[in-house]
Amino acid sequence: MKLSHQAMGAVMLALQNSILEQTDIVPILESFDFDITDNNDLVVINPPQAKISDEIAKQLEAEADA
């Protein structure tokens, strides 16, 4: 059994959030719920969400409108 690309992304996002917020990654990883795909890959059912500041969100919206 292997991690799917989605599950690997969830782990990487959890790591990035932990580094940025200077928090422990263990509780985040312990909260992951997994499922198995037809290809025998693990997927994370409840991946962490990316958080961005309002300033960055406005910049991204402006770039998308340009």
MARBA-3410 file (N, C-alpha, C, O; in Angstrom, 1 decimal):
66
0.8,-1.2,0.0,0.0,0.0,0.0,0.9,1.2,0.0,1.9,1.3,0.7 ~ 0.5,2.2,-0.8,1.3,3.5,-0.9,0.4,4.7,-0.7,-0.8,4.6,-0.8 ~ 1.0,5.8,-0.4,0.3,7.1,-0.3,-0.1,7.5,-1.7,0.8,7.5,-2.6 ~ -1.3,8.0,-1.9,-1.6,8.6,-3.2,-1.0,10.0,-3.3,-0.4,10.5,-2.3 ~ -1.0,10.6,-4.4,-0.5,11.9,-4.6,-1.3,12.9,-3.7,-0.7,13.8,-3.1
-2.6,12.6,-3.6,-3.4,13.5,-2.7,-3.0,13.4,-1.2,-2.9,14.4,-0.6 ~ -2.7,12.2,-0.8,-2.3,12.0,0.6,-0.9,12.6,0.8,-0.6,13.1,1.9 ~ 0.0,12.4,-0.1,1.3,13.1,0.0,1.2,14.6,0.1,1.9,15.2,0.9 ~ 0.3,15.1,-0.7,0.0,16.6,-0.6,-0.5,17.0,0.7,-0.1,18.1,1.2 ~ -1.4,16.2,1.3,-1.9,16.5,2.6,-0.8,16.5,3.7,-0.8,17.3,4.6
0.1,15.5,3.6,1.2,15.5,4.5,2.1,16.7,4.4,2.5,17.3,5.3 ~ 2.4,17.1,3.1,3.2,18.2,2.9,2.6,19.5,3.3,3.2,20.4,3.9 ~ 1.3,19.6,3.1,0.5,20.8,3.6,0.6,20.9,5.1,0.7,21.9,5.7 ~ 0.4,19.7,5.8,0.5,19.7,7.2,1.8,20.1,7.7,1.9,20.9,8.7 ~ 2.9,19.7,7.1,4.2,20.1,7.4,4.4,21.6,7.2,5.0,22.2,8.1
4.0,22.1,6.1,4.1,23.5,5.9,3.4,24.4,6.9,3.9,25.4,7.4 ~ 2.2,24.0,7.2,1.4,24.7,8.2,2.1,24.6,9.6,2.1,25.6,10.3 ~ 2.6,23.5,9.9,3.3,23.3,11.2,4.6,24.2,11.3,4.8,24.8,12.3 ~ 5.3,24.3,10.2,6.5,25.1,10.2,6.1,26.6,10.3,6.7,27.4,11.1 ~ 5.1,27.0,9.5,4.7,28.4,9.5,4.1,28.9,10.8,4.4,30.0,11.3
3.3,28.0,11.4,2.6,28.3,12.7,3.5,27.9,13.9,3.1,28.2,15.0 ~ 4.6,27.3,13.6,5.5,26.8,14.7,4.7,25.9,15.7,4.8,26.1,16.9 ~ 4.0,24.9,15.2,3.3,24.0,16.0,3.7,22.6,15.7,4.4,22.3,14.7 ~ 3.3,21.7,16.6,3.7,20.3,16.4,2.8,19.6,15.3,1.6,19.8,15.3 ~ 3.5,18.9,14.5,2.7,18.2,13.3,2.0,16.9,13.8,1.1,16.5,13.1
2.4,16.4,14.9,1.9,15.1,15.3,0.4,15.1,15.5,-0.3,14.2,14.9 ~ -0.2,16.1,16.2,-1.7,16.0,16.3,-2.4,16.1,14.9,-3.5,15.5,14.8 ~ -1.8,16.9,14.0,-2.4,17.0,12.7,-2.4,15.6,12.0,-3.4,15.2,11.4 ~ -1.3,14.9,12.0,-1.1,13.6,11.4,-2.0,12.6,12.1,-2.6,11.7,11.4 ~ -2.1,12.7,13.4,-3.0,11.7,14.1,-4.5,11.9,13.8,-5.3,11.0,14.0
-4.8,13.1,13.4,-6.3,13.4,13.1,-6.7,12.9,11.7,-7.8,12.9,11.3 ~ -5.7,12.6,10.8,-6.0,12.1,9.5,-6.8,10.9,9.5,-6.6,9.9,10.2 ~ -7.9,10.9,8.7,-8.7,9.7,8.4,-8.4,9.2,7.0,-8.4,10.0,6.1 ~ -8.1,8.0,6.8,-7.6,7.4,5.5,-8.7,6.5,4.9,-9.5,6.0,5.6 ~ -8.6,6.4,3.6,-9.5,5.5,2.8,-8.5,4.9,1.8,-7.5,5.4,1.5
-9.0,3.8,1.2,-8.2,3.0,0.2,-8.9,3.1,-1.1,-10.1,2.9,-1.2 ~ -8.1,3.5,-2.1,-8.7,3.6,-3.5,-8.7,2.2,-4.1,-8.2,1.2,-3.6 ~ -9.3,2.1,-5.3,-9.3,0.9,-6.1,-7.9,0.4,-6.4,-7.7,-0.8,-6.6 ~ -6.9,1.4,-6.5,-5.6,1.1,-6.9,-4.7,0.7,-5.6,-3.5,0.6,-5.7 ~ -5.4,0.6,-4.5,-4.7,0.2,-3.2,-3.8,1.4,-2.7,-2.9,1.2,-2.0
-4.2,2.6,-3.1,-3.5,3.8,-2.6,-4.3,4.4,-1.4,-5.5,4.3,-1.4 ~ -3.6,4.9,-0.4,-4.2,5.6,0.7,-4.5,7.1,0.3,-3.7,7.7,-0.3 ~ -5.7,7.5,0.6,-6.1,8.9,0.5,-6.5,9.5,1.8,-7.0,8.7,2.7 ~ -6.3,10.8,2.0,-6.7,11.4,3.3,-8.1,12.0,3.1,-8.3,12.8,2.2 ~ -9.1,11.5,3.9,-10.5,12.0,3.8,-10.6,13.4,4.3,-11.5,14.2,3.8
-9.8,13.8,5.3,-10.0,15.1,5.9,-8.6,15.9,5.9,-8.0,16.1,7.0 ~ -8.1,16.2,4.7,-6.8,16.9,4.6,-6.9,18.3,5.3,-7.9,18.9,5.4 ~ -5.7,18.8,5.7,-5.7,20.1,6.3,-6.0,21.2,5.2,-5.8,20.9,4.0 ~ -6.4,22.3,5.7,-6.7,23.4,4.7,-5.6,24.5,4.8,-5.1,24.7,5.8 ~ -5.3,25.0,3.6,-4.3,26.0,3.5,-4.9,27.3,4.0,-6.1,27.7,3.7
-4.1,28.1,4.8,-4.6,29.4,5.3,-3.7,30.5,4.7,-2.4,30.3,4.8 ~ -4.3,31.5,4.1,-3.5,32.6,3.6,-4.1,33.9,4.2,-5.2,34.0,4.6 ~ -3.2,34.9,4.3,-3.6,36.2,4.8,-4.6,36.9,3.9,-4.6,36.6,2.7 ~ -5.3,37.9,4.4,-6.2,38.6,3.5,-5.5,39.4,2.5,-6.0,39.5,1.3 ~ -4.3,39.9,2.8,-3.5,40.6,1.9,-3.1,39.7,0.7,-3.2,40.2,-0.5
-2.6,38.5,0.9,-2.3,37.6,-0.1,-3.5,37.2,-1.0,-3.4,37.1,-2.2 ~ -4.6,37.0,-0.3,-5.8,36.7,-1.0,-6.2,37.8,-2.0,-6.7,37.5,-3.1 ~ -6.1,39.0,-1.5,-6.4,40.2,-2.4,-5.5,40.2,-3.6,-5.9,40.5,-4.7 ~ -4.2,39.9,-3.4,-3.2,39.9,-4.4,-3.6,38.9,-5.5,-3.5,39.1,-6.7 ~ -3.9,37.7,-5.0,-4.3,36.6,-5.9,-5.5,36.9,-6.7,-5.6,36.6,-7.9
-6.5,37.5,-6.1,-7.7,37.9,-6.8,-7.4,39.0,-7.9,-7.9,38.9,-9.0 ~ -6.5,39.9,-7.5,-6.2,41.0,-8.5,-5.4,40.4,-9.7,-5.7,40.7,-10.8 ~ -4.5,39.4,-9.4,-3.8,38.7,-10.5,-4.8,37.9,-11.4,-4.6,37.9,-12.6 ~ -5.7,37.3,-10.8,-6.7,36.5,-11.5,-7.6,37.3,-12.4,-8.0,36.9,-13.5 ~ -7.9,38.6,-11.9,-8.7,39.5,-12.7,-8.0,40.2,-13.8,-8.6,40.7,-14.8
-6.7,40.2,-13.7,-5.9,40.9,-14.7,-5.8,40.2,-16.1,-5.2,40.7,-17.0
END
